[in-house]
């Protein structure tokens, strides 16, 4: 009877060790994958925001009034017959 108890304890201990050896790496891998998933979701959200900004910019670039405004401010574009007056006030 004593021998049978020892064999049962050894078998149960072996099964427990086997389960620990199998489940610890699986748990570690699962946590790593969950962390990677969160990182990828954050990247996805950033890309969605960038896409929205680019679509807004595209809409503006298709608007002739916006294009004219940018051309006037940044490139100094004037329409035919317009006269530009520059003031030196406030400049030192």
C-alpha positions in Angstrom: 0.0 0.0 0.0 2.8 2.4 0.9 4.4 1.7 -2.5 1.2 2.5 -4.3 0.9 5.8 -2.5 4.4 6.8 -3.5 3.7 5.9 -7.1 0.5 7.9 -7.1 2.3 10.9 -5.6 5.0 10.6 -8.3 2.4 10.3 -11.0 0.4 13.3 -9.7 3.6 15.4 -9.3 4.7 14.4 -12.8 1.3 15.5 -14.3 1.5 18.8 -12.4 5.0 19.4 -13.6 4.0 18.6 -17.2 1.1 21.0 -17.0 3.3 23.7 -15.6 5.9 23.2 -18.3 3.2 23.3 -21.0 1.1 26.2 -19.7 3.8 28.6 -18.6 5.2 29.1 -22.2 1.6 29.4 -23.5 0.8 32.0 -20.9 3.9 34.0 -21.7 3.2 33.9 -25.4 -0.4 34.9 -24.9 0.6 38.0 -22.8 3.2 38.9 -25.5 0.6 38.6 -28.2 -1.9 40.7 -26.2 0.7 43.4 -25.8 1.5 43.3 -29.5 -2.2 43.5 -30.3 -2.6 46.6 -28.2 0.3 48.2 -29.9 -1.1 47.4 -33.4 -4.5 48.8 -32.4 -2.8 52.0 -31.3 -1.0 52.2 -34.7 -4.3 51.5 -36.4 -5.9 54.4 -34.6 -3.1 56.8 -35.5 -3.3 55.7 -39.2 -7.1 56.3 -39.2 -6.5 59.8 -37.9 -3.8 60.4 -40.5 -6.2 59.2 -43.2 -8.9 61.6 -42.0 -6.5 64.5 -42.1 -5.3 63.5 -45.6 -8.9 63.3 -46.8 -9.6 66.8 -45.4 -6.5 68.1 -47.1 -7.6 66.4 -50.4 -11.0 68.1 -50.2 -9.3 71.5 -49.6 -7.0 70.9 -52.6 -10.0 70.3 -54.8 -11.6 73.6 -53.7 -10.6 76.4 -56.2 -11.2 79.1 -53.6 -8.7 77.4 -51.2 -6.2 77.0 -53.9 -6.5 80.7 -54.8 -6.1 81.7 -51.2 -3.0 79.6 -50.8 -1.5 80.9 -54.0 -2.1 84.5 -53.0 -0.7 84.1 -49.5 2.3 81.9 -50.2 3.1 82.7 -53.8 2.0 86.3 -54.0 -0.4 85.5 -56.9 -2.4 88.5 -58.2 -5.2 88.6 -60.6 -4.9 90.5 -63.8 -5.5 94.2 -63.2 -5.0 93.9 -59.4 -2.5 96.2 -57.7 -0.6 95.2 -54.6 -0.1 97.8 -51.9 2.5 97.0 -49.3 2.7 99.0 -46.1 6.0 99.5 -44.1 4.1 100.3 -40.9 5.3 98.4 -37.9 8.5 97.4 -39.6 11.8 98.7 -38.1 
